[in-house]
Amino acid sequence: MEDFYAAGPPRLDVIATVPNAPQIHEQAEAMTILVTLPPNSPGAPPHRHSGPAYGYVVRGEIVFELEGEPARVVKAGEAFWEPGGDVIHYQDGNHLTDAESAFVVTMFCVPGQPMLVPVSAEELEERKDRRA
């Protein structure tokens, strides 16, 4: 066991934290997916998730926009999160026009509910005052 750290202990870097993170459902299903976006891809249409989601951009840059927050660019090596539930996720597209971007996201889904639920045009219109 004395040779366990012969090369030195692992280095731990905190990428992001979420103070006051939302509670997850008692029987939540954790799902981790890799999303690869072709150049200039708009990503998923406006949607919501049944539970919180935590992500990390592994390559490129994505445009990330949640209800009530301005759109922002998240670059490789940076993290993002969303609370899920009633909050609309407007954008998760590729910010790059000439290269792929990719991110890994772990979602904590409520059992029996879909991982992603598209938001209708009517609801987007009803809630337009909530978009930053």
Backbone bond lengths (Angstrom), bond angles and torsions (degrees), N, CA, C in turn:
res aa  C-N    CA-C-N  psi(-1)  N-CA   C-N-CA  omega(-1)  CA-C   N-CA-C  phi
1 M - - - 1.434 - - 1.531 111.31 -
2 E 1.335 117.44 -24.18 1.460 119.26 -177.57 1.520 112.65 -65.88
3 D 1.343 118.93 -20.65 1.462 121.73 178.02 1.526 112.59 -88.36
4 F 1.319 116.72 1.11 1.470 120.76 -175.80 1.531 111.19 -55.58
5 Y 1.329 118.06 -44.53 1.455 121.61 179.81 1.530 111.43 -106.49
6 A 1.313 117.32 31.92 1.464 120.78 -179.26 1.532 111.13 -56.23
7 A 1.328 116.92 -35.45 1.462 120.68 179.45 1.525 111.45 -87.92
8 G 1.315 116.72 2.01 1.464 121.18 -177.48 1.515 110.02 101.97
9 P 1.318 116.61 156.11 1.465 120.02 -179.78 1.530 110.74 -70.57
10 P 1.315 117.94 159.10 1.467 119.56 177.45 1.524 110.69 -64.96
11 R 1.315 115.20 149.80 1.468 120.65 176.24 1.524 108.35 -92.88
12 L 1.313 116.47 130.49 1.459 121.39 179.65 1.516 108.83 -114.66
13 D 1.321 116.60 123.56 1.459 122.39 177.87 1.521 108.35 -118.12
14 V 1.317 117.65 123.37 1.455 120.97 175.98 1.522 107.79 -77.65
15 I 1.314 116.85 120.33 1.463 122.53 -178.72 1.525 110.05 -86.57
16 A 1.331 116.69 -43.03 1.467 121.45 -179.04 1.521 108.98 -160.78
17 T 1.310 115.28 155.89 1.460 121.04 172.90 1.518 107.89 -132.02
18 V 1.317 116.05 158.26 1.460 122.16 178.57 1.520 107.60 -125.90
19 P 1.343 117.08 97.02 1.465 118.91 177.35 1.529 109.38 -66.78
20 N 1.307 116.18 144.66 1.464 120.94 179.33 1.522 112.20 53.54
21 A 1.319 116.44 44.58 1.465 121.01 179.74 1.525 110.50 -58.01
22 P 1.328 116.44 146.34 1.458 118.87 -179.13 1.523 111.98 -67.23
23 Q 1.296 115.42 152.75 1.460 120.72 175.83 1.526 109.45 -68.76
24 I 1.297 116.73 146.31 1.457 119.50 173.68 1.520 108.18 -103.65
25 H 1.300 114.94 155.54 1.456 120.84 -179.52 1.530 109.62 -60.04
26 E 1.307 116.56 142.99 1.470 122.83 -177.21 1.528 112.37 -54.32
27 Q 1.318 117.30 -36.58 1.465 122.14 -179.47 1.534 112.04 -108.58
28 A 1.320 117.21 28.40 1.468 121.69 -175.18 1.523 111.64 -56.78
29 E 1.319 113.96 145.52 1.454 121.07 172.74 1.524 106.88 -98.67
30 A 1.311 117.87 120.47 1.462 121.74 176.95 1.521 107.82 -86.75
31 M 1.327 115.54 131.92 1.456 121.15 -177.70 1.519 107.82 -134.76
32 T 1.327 117.54 125.25 1.457 121.88 176.46 1.521 108.00 -112.84
33 I 1.335 115.57 127.60 1.462 119.65 -179.54 1.529 109.84 -131.28
34 L 1.313 115.23 153.52 1.462 122.98 173.74 1.520 106.50 -105.38
35 V 1.326 117.34 121.76 1.465 122.77 178.96 1.521 107.29 -108.26
36 T 1.337 116.59 122.61 1.460 122.02 177.89 1.522 107.62 -114.39
37 L 1.324 115.52 122.44 1.458 121.81 -176.53 1.522 110.23 -108.18
38 P 1.336 117.56 126.19 1.461 119.08 175.29 1.526 110.60 -65.62
39 P 1.328 118.04 165.40 1.464 120.16 178.88 1.530 111.50 -51.54
40 N 1.332 115.74 136.30 1.463 123.55 175.80 1.534 114.66 64.76
41 S 1.315 118.62 13.05 1.466 121.25 -179.81 1.524 110.60 -67.18
42 P 1.343 118.02 135.09 1.463 119.73 177.68 1.527 112.68 -76.50
43 G 1.324 117.70 -9.53 1.465 120.52 -178.04 1.520 110.94 78.40
44 A 1.320 116.52 -157.50 1.457 121.50 -179.08 1.526 110.11 -74.52
45 P 1.338 116.91 151.63 1.471 118.69 174.83 1.530 109.29 -68.18
46 P 1.335 118.40 167.21 1.471 119.33 178.19 1.524 110.99 -50.58
47 H 1.338 114.56 134.83 1.470 119.90 -173.28 1.522 109.55 -156.34
48 R 1.323 115.15 179.53 1.473 121.39 171.34 1.515 107.65 -140.98
49 H 1.338 114.03 162.46 1.466 122.19 177.84 1.520 108.55 -117.26
50 S 1.330 117.26 150.55 1.463 120.49 -177.84 1.528 112.88 -72.36
51 G 1.315 117.02 -20.17 1.463 120.98 179.26 1.513 110.42 -143.23
52 P 1.327 117.90 -179.31 1.463 121.44 -177.54 1.526 112.21 -67.40
53 A 1.320 113.97 155.83 1.463 121.18 178.86 1.524 108.57 -136.26
54 Y 1.311 116.49 139.15 1.458 124.03 -179.41 1.523 107.90 -125.63
55 G 1.326 117.33 128.50 1.453 119.72 -175.51 1.508 113.67 -132.80
56 Y 1.334 114.14 165.23 1.466 123.02 -178.61 1.529 107.53 -144.99
57 V 1.321 116.84 125.67 1.461 121.09 179.00 1.526 108.56 -81.75
58 V 1.325 115.84 120.33 1.462 120.34 -177.89 1.523 112.58 -95.67
59 R 1.354 116.58 -22.52 1.464 119.76 -178.51 1.525 108.95 -153.98
60 G 1.309 116.72 136.49 1.458 121.05 174.82 1.515 113.82 80.29
61 E 1.343 114.71 -146.10 1.462 121.98 -177.04 1.525 108.59 -147.22
62 I 1.330 116.93 138.84 1.457 120.12 176.24 1.536 109.57 -121.12
63 V 1.327 115.15 152.70 1.457 121.67 172.68 1.522 105.50 -94.79
64 F 1.314 116.40 123.64 1.466 122.06 -174.62 1.521 108.64 -122.67
65 E 1.328 116.60 125.99 1.458 120.15 -179.86 1.523 110.69 -142.27
66 L 1.329 114.91 123.46 1.459 122.84 174.83 1.522 109.28 -110.68
67 E 1.305 115.64 155.65 1.456 121.68 177.21 1.529 109.81 -55.06
68 G 1.335 115.46 130.32 1.459 120.73 178.60 1.518 115.08 86.89
69 E 1.332 117.37 -4.84 1.469 121.32 -179.71 1.522 109.53 -124.77
70 P 1.328 117.57 145.94 1.467 118.42 176.67 1.527 110.74 -69.62
71 A 1.326 115.46 151.94 1.467 120.08 174.97 1.521 108.28 -61.04
72 R 1.334 115.30 143.90 1.463 119.72 178.14 1.520 109.06 -142.95
73 V 1.307 115.93 157.27 1.467 121.51 177.97 1.517 107.77 -95.94
74 V 1.337 115.79 127.03 1.461 122.34 176.90 1.525 106.30 -109.96
75 K 1.321 116.35 122.75 1.464 122.24 -173.69 1.528 111.62 -101.03
76 A 1.335 115.69 162.77 1.459 121.32 177.44 1.520 109.88 -49.78
77 G 1.337 115.84 132.15 1.455 121.77 -179.10 1.516 113.02 94.19
78 E 1.338 117.75 -4.85 1.460 121.74 179.14 1.526 110.07 -108.69
79 A 1.317 115.20 158.47 1.466 121.34 -177.00 1.524 110.84 -116.00
80 F 1.318 115.77 163.23 1.456 122.43 175.29 1.526 108.14 -146.22
81 W 1.328 115.94 164.36 1.460 119.70 176.98 1.517 108.64 -153.26
82 E 1.305 115.34 159.33 1.456 121.42 173.89 1.518 108.96 -143.16
83 P 1.338 116.37 147.73 1.455 119.07 -174.65 1.532 114.53 -76.02
84 G 1.320 117.80 -18.97 1.460 120.15 -176.17 1.520 110.51 75.12
85 G 1.324 115.67 -164.67 1.457 120.13 -179.06 1.516 111.12 73.53
86 D 1.318 116.70 -128.79 1.466 121.81 -173.53 1.529 113.77 -81.15
87 V 1.316 119.42 -10.54 1.465 122.94 -175.64 1.533 110.15 -73.23
88 I 1.341 115.24 130.01 1.470 120.17 178.58 1.526 109.80 -83.96
89 H 1.319 114.50 134.95 1.466 122.66 174.98 1.532 105.53 -101.26
90 Y 1.336 116.69 104.95 1.458 121.40 -173.58 1.517 114.23 -79.50
91 Q 1.341 116.80 -42.54 1.465 119.59 -174.16 1.517 111.79 -138.56
92 D 1.324 114.33 144.41 1.468 122.38 169.65 1.528 108.65 -152.30
93 G 1.339 115.61 41.12 1.460 121.17 -174.40 1.515 114.08 -87.73
94 N 1.328 114.22 168.41 1.462 121.28 177.73 1.530 108.68 -75.94
95 H 1.310 116.85 123.72 1.461 122.03 178.51 1.524 111.41 -78.29
96 L 1.318 117.21 -16.45 1.464 121.80 -176.87 1.530 110.78 -93.07
97 T 1.324 116.50 139.13 1.467 120.87 178.49 1.524 112.54 -96.13
98 D 1.332 117.15 -10.51 1.458 120.52 -173.76 1.530 114.80 -125.43
99 A 1.337 117.72 8.24 1.471 120.14 -179.00 1.530 109.78 -155.05
100 E 1.330 115.22 155.84 1.464 120.60 174.44 1.521 110.42 -69.44
101 S 1.304 114.97 153.33 1.461 121.79 168.54 1.519 106.49 -126.84
102 A 1.333 116.62 152.53 1.469 119.75 -178.98 1.518 109.53 -145.77
103 F 1.328 114.95 144.73 1.455 120.16 175.04 1.517 110.13 -140.85
104 V 1.328 114.55 152.16 1.457 122.33 175.12 1.519 106.18 -106.02
105 V 1.323 116.90 134.21 1.453 120.69 179.59 1.525 109.35 -134.12
106 T 1.327 115.70 136.44 1.463 121.68 173.94 1.518 107.28 -111.55
107 M 1.326 115.25 124.19 1.464 122.10 -178.84 1.517 109.45 -114.96
108 F 1.300 115.42 145.57 1.459 121.73 177.02 1.521 107.17 -112.16
109 C 1.322 115.35 93.86 1.459 122.48 -171.96 1.524 111.73 -87.80
110 V 1.336 114.99 144.86 1.459 120.74 174.42 1.527 107.35 -72.38
111 P 1.344 118.11 132.13 1.466 120.79 -178.70 1.530 111.85 -54.97
112 G 1.328 115.25 137.16 1.452 121.16 176.91 1.511 114.35 80.33
113 Q 1.341 118.18 -1.06 1.459 120.81 177.87 1.520 109.12 -111.43
114 P 1.329 117.32 147.69 1.464 119.30 179.67 1.524 111.97 -64.40
115 M 1.311 115.08 155.20 1.457 121.73 -179.76 1.524 110.73 -69.38
116 L 1.317 117.67 -34.40 1.458 122.92 -177.17 1.528 108.60 -137.60
117 V 1.329 116.53 130.33 1.464 121.50 179.47 1.530 107.95 -123.02
118 P 1.361 117.74 113.64 1.466 119.63 178.02 1.525 111.06 -62.03
119 V 1.332 115.55 149.80 1.463 122.67 178.52 1.527 107.57 -101.87
120 S 1.327 116.90 133.43 1.466 121.40 -177.36 1.526 111.22 -72.02
121 A 1.330 115.32 158.36 1.463 121.18 176.95 1.528 110.52 -60.44
122 E 1.323 116.76 -35.84 1.463 120.83 179.44 1.526 111.06 -63.94
123 E 1.331 116.67 -44.80 1.466 119.46 179.31 1.523 111.00 -66.56
124 L 1.334 117.49 -38.56 1.464 120.01 177.22 1.528 110.14 -59.64
125 E 1.321 116.84 -40.68 1.465 120.91 178.54 1.531 110.60 -65.60
126 E 1.326 117.13 -43.36 1.463 121.75 -179.78 1.529 112.15 -61.80
127 R 1.333 116.54 -32.44 1.466 121.08 -174.73 1.521 112.98 -106.40
128 K 1.318 118.21 15.44 1.468 120.78 -175.18 1.525 113.00 -59.26
129 D 1.341 117.69 -25.33 1.455 120.90 178.98 1.527 112.11 -72.32
130 R 1.323 117.70 -12.49 1.469 121.56 179.59 1.535 112.42 -90.59
131 R 1.332 116.01 -8.70 1.464 119.33 -178.93 1.514 109.40 -84.55
132 A 1.320 116.77 131.51 1.479 121.24 -177.52 1.515 110.89 -68.67
